[in-house]
Amino acid sequence: MPLFACPTCEKLISKRAHNCPQCGEPDPFNYYSRKSWIERLVWTVVIVAIVVFSWQVLFPMLMEAVG
């Protein structure tokens, strides 16, 4: 795995490091922040798809059953 310079102390560390072992900078390359942003986006798309499906397919079926 390639090593990159920490933006704070410029020591070589892994890009996936949770924090810099030299200076303690938390998430120096924002790797985990970006990952959580992508996860939130994916879950939002999944939830919207479920709501749209429910509204267009399940809701009319429920209305026919009740009415």
C-alpha positions in Angstrom: 0.0 0.0 0.0 1.5 3.4 -0.9 2.2 5.9 1.7 1.4 9.6 1.6 2.6 12.6 3.5 0.4 13.8 6.4 -1.0 17.2 5.5 -0.1 18.5 9.0 3.3 17.0 9.9 4.3 15.6 6.4 5.3 12.2 7.8 4.6 9.2 5.5 1.4 7.4 6.5 -1.3 5.2 4.9 -4.1 7.0 3.2 -6.6 4.9 5.2 -5.1 5.8 8.6 -7.7 6.7 11.2 -5.2 9.3 12.6 -1.5 10.2 12.1 0.7 8.3 14.5 3.2 11.2 14.6 1.0 14.3 15.2 -2.3 12.7 16.0 -4.3 14.5 13.3 -7.7 12.7 13.1 -8.6 11.3 9.6 -5.8 13.3 7.9 -7.0 12.6 4.3 -10.8 12.7 5.1 -11.0 9.1 3.9 -13.7 8.1 6.4 -15.6 11.3 6.0 -16.0 10.7 2.2 -16.9 7.1 2.8 -19.7 8.0 5.2 -21.0 10.6 2.8 -21.2 8.0 0.0 -23.0 5.6 2.4 -25.6 8.2 3.3 -26.2 9.0 -0.4 -26.7 5.3 -1.2 -29.1 4.8 1.7 -31.0 7.9 0.7 -31.4 6.5 -2.8 -32.6 3.1 -1.5 -35.2 4.7 0.8 -36.5 7.0 -1.9 -36.8 4.0 -4.3 -38.8 2.1 -1.6 -41.1 5.0 -1.0 -41.7 5.5 -4.8 -42.4 1.8 -5.2 -44.8 1.8 -2.3 -46.6 4.9 -3.5 -47.1 3.6 -7.1 -47.7 -0.1 -6.5 -48.7 -0.9 -3.0 -50.9 2.2 -2.2 -53.2 1.6 -5.2 -53.5 -2.1 -4.3 -54.5 -1.1 -0.7 -57.1 1.4 -2.0 -58.7 -1.3 -4.2 -58.8 -3.7 -1.3 -60.4 -1.1 1.0 -62.8 0.4 -1.5 
